[in-house]
Amino acid sequence: MRQVAAKIAQAIMLILAVIILNFFLIQIAPGDVVDALAGGPDGAGEASAEVNERLRETYGLDKPVLVQLGIYIGNVARGDLGESFIFNRPVTELIGARIWPTILLAFTALAFAILLGTFIGTVAARKPESPFSAGITVFALIGFAMPAFWTGILLLLLFSVQLDWLPVSGMNDVRLPRDAGWLERQIDTAEHLLLPAVSLGIIYLASYARLSRASMLEILESDYVRTARSKGLGERSVMFKHALRNGIIPIITVMGLQFGAVVSGAILVETVFAWPGIGRLAFDSVNRRDTNVLLGILLMLSVTVIIANLLTDLLYRVADPRIRVGGEDRG
Amino acid sequence: MADVETTESDQSDAPDPRRHQPPPKYQGFKMFMRNRAAVFGAVLMIGILVVTYILPIFITDNKNEIIAEKHLAPGDEGAPLLGTDYLGRDVAIVVMNGGSTTLKVAGFAAILIVGIGASIGAAAGYYGGWVDSALMRFTEFFQVLPGLLFAIVIVALFSPTTLTIVLAIGLISWPGIARLTRGEFLRQKNLEYVKAATAIGASDRRIIIKTILPNTMPVIIVQSSLIMGAAILFEAGLAFLGLGDASNLSWGFYLGLNRASFLSNWWAVTFPGLMIFFTVLSLSLIGDGLQDAFNPKLRGR
């Protein structure tokens, strides 16, 4: 328990560090929201210096940087991420509407990659000398080398344009009748989710297959698997009930480390499929210097990744009791 | 971890009693050549380098200019080899020119990544204790960040130039190599040859740079080819979003420009993407081959 508490304390420190880093990053960059409002980097419509001053005062940008940072951290602690300079709406509201599609996309892609990848890897570990097993390495390298946004475009051209099997873009069909049932809506969303999730998941699918194959190969050599076999257990039971339980441990480790990268990839894939996620909002807020929105997005995505890491850590303890025990000794 | 691969370079300096055998120096090269996938990767890389750096010398008409009607498919009447894009530029020419931009950015980024990562990893692994835990916390911090988003922020805030893009990729992608280098240093600092150096009174800096670092180089160099592949994908992602140098169209940037019209223009998105794919693939194959040849312990990972 103490360890879990320590992990959470660590996560909070990490979040604080993220806030401070983001804050100063935006501070040292040239230009602020007032410059952007006054005509953007092109300086098309210069507002008077007096107006600019008043705007800065309204947004609190005239205060010393450290005071601004202090105010911001205080507000975040109370769950207030400020207001968007551009939309005049609370940042939490803007982000809240957009972050779930991104998380849904990232999770689906990762789940697809892990489930299918582990299955393929486990099957391949049964016959390590077979061409199928050797092919996984090549397949992993191919998967890694494909830029997700490019894969997305190719899949779109094939399945949505040529074959017309799946919708081209968005998260829901606008033609869906207003009184459509819950199930109908979920199916519609799932149809829209399929291609983006696959194009994002393919990168990781093969690497999980490779990882689980290597891990299972090692475990199938171990004594307890031999014992299980000699007890006369069926092959399926040995593979999926005994061996896989230890085989997934390295996969859990990698999963936590990769979640940040998957979220990043989701931002790219979103643009291809017009998926209504946070990517577009982030991009616009950078260009408009909508600092509060930008800070909010960076914060929320970092928190998402940190929470995913915490959960991974807990999962890790559940999957491998040795860590729990060994850890207690140390701390 | 056994210390099998560390003695590689030491052996080649010592006089070799087995004269009839090739010196171990070439053993790695031989192993590499026996790996068909790695050789395929190397050949692919040579092809890409020829297209990028040598072909433009022979094709004098190599400006990114409008030469024909727009949206000509490959094989259409009057169309160039790979068709024309949404403006009527020759796709083959723009793709050929894009390589040098992509490779330049990725190359510099990879150097930066290895520089930062190896320094931090070396310090953490060698000094241990609180230095190690502080540096590893720092590394962890960068590892959990959604990297691409941070890169977007850095590049967009400071305007997209080659410099900002290289810096953004470099500042965000170093944790992997830092962990790797740290692991190697942790393992090697207790080996005899390092103890010997300490015993004759060598300074910490000397031991890190002159004694241990050369012995971790094989591991780092192998990893570098994979890092460069990742940097190419990173650059492509940024450029695809429009965060690239508009005067030097990289593959990713060109892909992004053609995205708006990809429904009527599949070739203009397919070919630059294929180049990214082949380049990263060849770097991965080469990296894998080097791994097998020089770090046989890690094979199959």
Boltz contact constraints between the chains, C-beta under 6 A:
constraints:
  - contact:
      token1: [A, 17]
      token2: [B, 141]
      max_distance: 6.0
  - contact:
      token1: [A, 29]
      token2: [B, 157]
      max_distance: 6.0
  - contact:
      token1: [A, 29]
      token2: [B, 158]
      max_distance: 6.0
  - contact:
      token1: [A, 141]
      token2: [B, 284]
      max_distance: 6.0
  - contact:
      token1: [A, 145]
      token2: [B, 277]
      max_distance: 6.0
  - contact:
      token1: [A, 145]
      token2: [B, 280]
      max_distance: 6.0
  - contact:
      token1: [A, 145]
      token2: [B, 281]
      max_distance: 6.0
  - contact:
      token1: [A, 146]
      token2: [B, 277]
      max_distance: 6.0
  - contact:
      token1: [A, 147]
      token2: [B, 233]
      max_distance: 6.0
  - contact:
      token1: [A, 147]
      token2: [B, 236]
      max_distance: 6.0
  - contact:
      token1: [A, 147]
      token2: [B, 276]
      max_distance: 6.0
  - contact:
      token1: [A, 149]
      token2: [B, 240]
      max_distance: 6.0
  - contact:
      token1: [A, 150]
      token2: [B, 273]
      max_distance: 6.0
  - contact:
      token1: [A, 153]
      token2: [B, 262]
      max_distance: 6.0
  - contact:
      token1: [A, 153]
      token2: [B, 269]
      max_distance: 6.0
  - contact:
      token1: [A, 157]
      token2: [B, 266]
      max_distance: 6.0
  - contact:
      token1: [A, 214]
      token2: [B, 300]
      max_distance: 6.0
  - contact:
      token1: [A, 260]
      token2: [B, 144]
      max_distance: 6.0
  - contact:
      token1: [A, 260]
      token2: [B, 146]
      max_distance: 6.0
  - contact:
      token1: [A, 263]
      token2: [B, 146]
      max_distance: 6.0
  - contact:
      token1: [A, 264]
      token2: [B, 146]
      max_distance: 6.0
  - contact:
      token1: [A, 264]
      token2: [B, 147]
      max_distance: 6.0
  - contact:
      token1: [A, 264]
      token2: [B, 148]
      max_distance: 6.0
  - contact:
      token1: [A, 268]
      token2: [B, 237]
      max_distance: 6.0
  - contact:
      token1: [A, 286]
      token2: [B, 153]
      max_distance: 6.0
  - contact:
      token1: [A, 286]
      token2: [B, 156]
      max_distance: 6.0
  - contact:
      token1: [A, 301]
      token2: [B, 146]
      max_distance: 6.0
  - contact:
      token1: [A, 305]
      token2: [B, 144]
      max_distance: 6.0
  - contact:
      token1: [A, 305]
      token2: [B, 146]
      max_distance: 6.0
  - contact:
      token1: [A, 306]
      token2: [B, 144]
      max_distance: 6.0
  - contact:
      token1: [A, 309]
      token2: [B, 144]
      max_distance: 6.0
